[in-house]
Amino acid sequence: MLDKRVFVISGATGATGKIAARAFAEHGASLVLLGHDQNKLDSLDRELDLPPGRFLTFVADLRQPASVHSAAEAATVKFGRIDGLIHLVGGWTGGKTIAESPADDFESMLSQHAWTTFHLFQVFGPHMAANKWGRVIVVSASTTNHPPAKSGAYVAAKSAQEALVLTLAEELKESGVTANVIQVKSIDANHKGKGTTPDELVASMLYLCSDEAGKINGAKIPLAG
C-alpha cells in the first residue's frame, strides 16, 4: 500500500510512534524516525529490523528550526523524497487556572505543540507539494472543541497546532497533499479500556495515508469514543 513512500514520524520512540513505525514499515514505507534520544532510536531500529536502505534515525530538537532543517537534509540525501509526516510529539501541562499558571507553562506548551508543528510544516511541506502527493497527520485533543477549566496552556497550544494543520490543508490542496487532525481524549497505551489505543490511532493513520483517502483533507476526525 505504501511501497516506495517515505514517511517522517516524529516522536517515533513513544508508545504510538513505535506502533506507527512498525505498521507503516509492514505496509512497505521507508521511514525517517525522529526522536530526542539516540539510545531509544537505536532500540527501535533493532526492534524494526529493517534493511538499512529503508530507514533513517535522526536526533532532532523540533523546537529549533535549524535542527529540523538538518533532519530534512539528511532525509532527502538518503531517500530523495518525502511523502508523509506523522507528528506525534506529545506532552501536557495543566491543573492550574489561567490566573495561577506561570507564563513558562504557556511558552512550554506552545513550543512543544505549535512551534514544532510550524517548523516541520515549513521544512517538509514543500517536499510533499513538489511530489504532487503527500499525507500530513497530527494527533490532537478533543478538548480543543470545549476547553475544560485548568487546561488553558495545553488547549491553546493544541488549538494553534490544529489551526496550522487546517491552514496547510488549504495551502496545499491543489498539490495532492492532504493534512488532517485526529482528535483523542487520551491515549490508552496500556489498554486499560479508557481512551484511544495506539493501535486504533495507527489504523486510522494508515487509512488517511492511503490513496482511497485522498479526498479527506482539512478534517478534524474524532477518535475519542
C-alpha positions as CSV (number, residue, x, y, z in Angstrom):
1,M,0.0,0.0,0.0
2,L,2.8,2.4,0.8
3,D,5.6,0.9,-1.3
4,K,8.2,3.5,-2.3
5,R,6.7,6.1,0.0
6,V,8.9,7.8,2.6
7,F,7.3,8.8,5.9
8,V,8.7,11.0,8.6
9,I,7.5,10.1,12.1
10,S,8.2,12.5,14.9
11,G,8.0,11.2,18.5
12,A,8.9,7.9,17.0
13,T,10.1,6.3,20.2
14,G,6.8,6.9,22.1
15,A,4.2,4.2,22.5
16,T,2.2,5.3,19.5
17,G,5.3,6.2,17.5
18,K,6.7,2.7,17.8
19,I,3.4,1.0,16.7
20,A,3.1,3.5,13.8
21,A,6.7,2.8,12.7
22,R,6.1,-0.9,12.7
23,A,2.8,-0.7,10.9
24,F,4.0,1.7,8.2
25,A,7.1,-0.4,7.6
26,E,4.9,-3.5,7.3
27,H,2.9,-1.7,4.6
28,G,6.1,-1.0,2.6
29,A,7.0,2.5,3.6
30,S,10.6,3.7,4.2
31,L,10.9,5.7,7.5
32,V,12.6,8.8,8.8
33,L,12.4,8.3,12.6
34,L,12.8,11.5,14.7
35,G,13.4,11.5,18.4
36,H,15.4,13.2,21.1
37,D,17.3,10.2,22.4
38,Q,19.7,8.2,20.2
39,N,19.6,5.2,22.5
40,K,15.9,4.9,22.2
41,L,16.1,5.4,18.4
42,D,18.7,2.6,18.2
43,S,16.5,0.3,20.3
44,L,13.6,1.0,17.9
45,D,15.9,0.3,15.0
46,R,16.7,-3.1,16.4
47,E,13.0,-3.9,17.0
48,L,12.0,-3.0,13.5
49,D,14.9,-4.9,11.9
50,L,14.6,-3.1,8.6
51,P,17.2,-3.1,5.8
52,P,19.5,-0.1,6.1
53,G,18.1,1.4,2.9
54,R,14.6,1.7,4.3
55,F,15.1,3.8,7.5
56,L,16.9,6.7,8.9
57,T,17.0,7.7,12.6
58,F,17.8,11.3,13.5
59,V,18.1,13.1,16.9
60,A,16.3,16.4,16.4
61,D,15.0,19.2,18.6
62,L,11.9,20.1,16.7
63,R,11.6,23.4,18.6
64,Q,14.7,24.6,16.8
65,P,14.3,25.3,13.0
66,A,18.0,24.6,12.3
67,S,17.6,21.1,13.8
68,V,14.5,20.4,11.7
69,H,16.3,21.6,8.6
70,S,19.2,19.2,9.3
71,A,16.8,16.3,9.7
72,A,15.2,17.1,6.4
73,E,18.5,17.5,4.6
74,A,19.6,14.1,5.9
75,A,16.3,12.5,4.8
76,T,16.4,13.9,1.3
77,V,20.0,13.0,0.8
78,K,19.2,9.4,1.8
79,F,15.8,9.0,0.1
80,G,15.5,11.8,-2.4
81,R,11.9,12.5,-1.4
82,I,9.4,12.9,1.5
83,D,5.8,11.6,1.1
84,G,4.3,12.0,4.5
85,L,4.6,13.4,8.0
86,I,3.1,11.8,11.1
87,H,3.6,14.3,14.0
88,L,3.3,12.5,17.3
89,V,5.2,14.7,19.8
90,G,3.1,14.9,22.9
91,G,3.2,16.5,26.4
92,W,0.8,18.0,28.8
93,T,1.0,20.8,31.4
94,G,-2.1,21.8,33.3
95,G,-4.1,21.5,36.5
96,K,-3.9,25.3,37.2
97,T,-6.3,28.1,36.4
98,I,-5.1,30.8,33.9
99,A,-4.5,33.1,36.8
100,E,-2.4,30.5,38.6
101,S,-0.4,29.4,35.5
102,P,3.2,30.7,35.1
103,A,4.0,32.1,31.7
104,D,6.6,29.5,31.3
105,D,3.9,26.8,31.2
106,F,2.2,28.6,28.3
107,E,5.5,29.0,26.5
108,S,6.5,25.4,27.0
109,M,3.2,24.1,25.5
110,L,3.4,26.5,22.6
111,S,7.0,25.3,21.9
112,Q,6.1,21.6,22.2
113,H,2.9,21.7,20.1
114,A,2.6,24.8,17.9
115,W,6.3,25.6,17.2
116,T,7.3,22.0,16.5
117,T,4.4,21.8,14.0
118,F,5.3,25.1,12.4
119,H,8.9,24.1,11.9
120,L,8.0,20.7,10.5
121,F,5.5,22.1,8.1
122,Q,7.8,24.8,6.8
123,V,10.5,22.2,6.0
124,F,8.6,19.1,4.9
125,G,5.5,20.7,3.3
126,P,7.3,21.9,0.2
127,H,8.9,18.5,-0.4
128,M,5.5,16.8,-0.5
129,A,4.0,19.6,-2.6
130,A,6.8,19.1,-5.1
131,N,6.0,15.3,-5.3
132,K,2.3,16.1,-6.0
133,W,1.4,13.6,-3.3
134,G,1.6,13.8,0.5
135,R,-0.1,13.0,3.8
136,V,0.2,15.0,7.0
137,I,-1.4,13.8,10.2
138,V,-1.3,15.4,13.7
139,V,-2.8,13.9,16.8
140,S,-4.6,16.5,18.9
141,A,-7.0,16.7,21.8
142,S,-10.8,16.5,21.7
143,T,-10.8,19.2,24.4
144,T,-9.9,21.9,21.8
145,N,-13.6,21.8,20.9
146,H,-14.8,22.6,24.5
147,P,-11.8,23.6,26.7
148,P,-12.2,22.4,30.3
149,A,-11.1,24.5,33.3
150,K,-7.4,24.4,34.3
151,S,-6.1,23.4,30.9
152,G,-5.6,26.8,29.2
153,A,-2.0,26.5,28.2
154,Y,-2.3,23.0,26.8
155,V,-5.6,23.5,24.9
156,A,-4.5,26.9,23.5
157,A,-1.3,25.3,22.1
158,K,-3.2,22.3,20.6
159,S,-5.7,24.7,19.1
160,A,-2.9,26.6,17.5
161,Q,-1.5,23.3,16.2
162,E,-4.8,22.4,14.7
163,A,-5.0,25.8,13.0
164,L,-1.7,25.2,11.4
165,V,-2.9,21.8,10.1
166,L,-6.1,23.2,8.6
167,T,-4.2,26.1,7.0
168,L,-1.7,23.7,5.5
169,A,-4.6,21.7,4.1
170,E,-5.9,24.8,2.3
171,E,-2.5,25.9,1.1
172,L,-1.6,22.5,-0.4
173,K,-5.0,21.2,-1.5
174,E,-4.2,21.6,-5.2
175,S,-0.9,19.7,-4.9
176,G,-2.2,16.2,-3.9
177,V,-1.2,16.7,-0.3
178,T,-3.8,16.2,2.5
179,A,-3.5,17.4,6.1
180,N,-5.7,16.2,8.8
181,V,-6.1,16.1,12.6
182,I,-7.1,13.1,14.7
183,Q,-8.6,14.1,18.0
184,V,-8.4,11.9,21.1
185,K,-9.4,12.4,24.7
186,S,-6.5,10.4,25.9
187,I,-4.2,7.6,24.6
188,D,-4.6,4.3,26.3
189,A,-1.1,2.9,25.8
190,N,-1.7,0.2,28.4
191,H,-5.0,-1.0,27.0
192,K,-6.9,-0.3,30.3
193,G,-10.2,0.3,28.4
194,K,-10.1,4.1,28.7
195,G,-9.2,6.4,25.9
196,T,-8.0,5.5,22.4
197,T,-5.4,2.8,22.0
198,P,-2.3,3.3,19.8
199,D,-3.5,0.5,17.6
200,E,-6.8,2.3,16.9
201,L,-4.9,5.5,16.2
202,V,-2.5,3.9,13.8
203,A,-5.3,2.1,11.9
204,S,-6.8,5.5,11.3
205,M,-3.5,6.9,10.2
206,L,-3.0,4.1,7.7
207,Y,-6.4,4.8,6.1
208,L,-5.7,8.5,5.9
209,C,-2.4,7.8,4.2
210,S,-4.0,5.5,1.6
211,D,-4.9,6.6,-1.9
212,E,-8.5,5.9,-1.1
213,A,-8.5,8.7,1.5
214,G,-7.2,11.4,-1.0
215,K,-10.5,13.4,-0.6
216,I,-10.2,13.7,3.1
217,N,-8.4,17.0,3.7
218,G,-8.6,19.6,6.4
219,A,-10.7,17.3,8.7
220,K,-10.8,17.0,12.5
221,I,-11.5,13.4,13.0
222,P,-12.9,12.4,16.4
223,L,-11.4,9.2,17.7
224,A,-12.4,9.7,21.3
225,G,-15.2,7.1,21.7
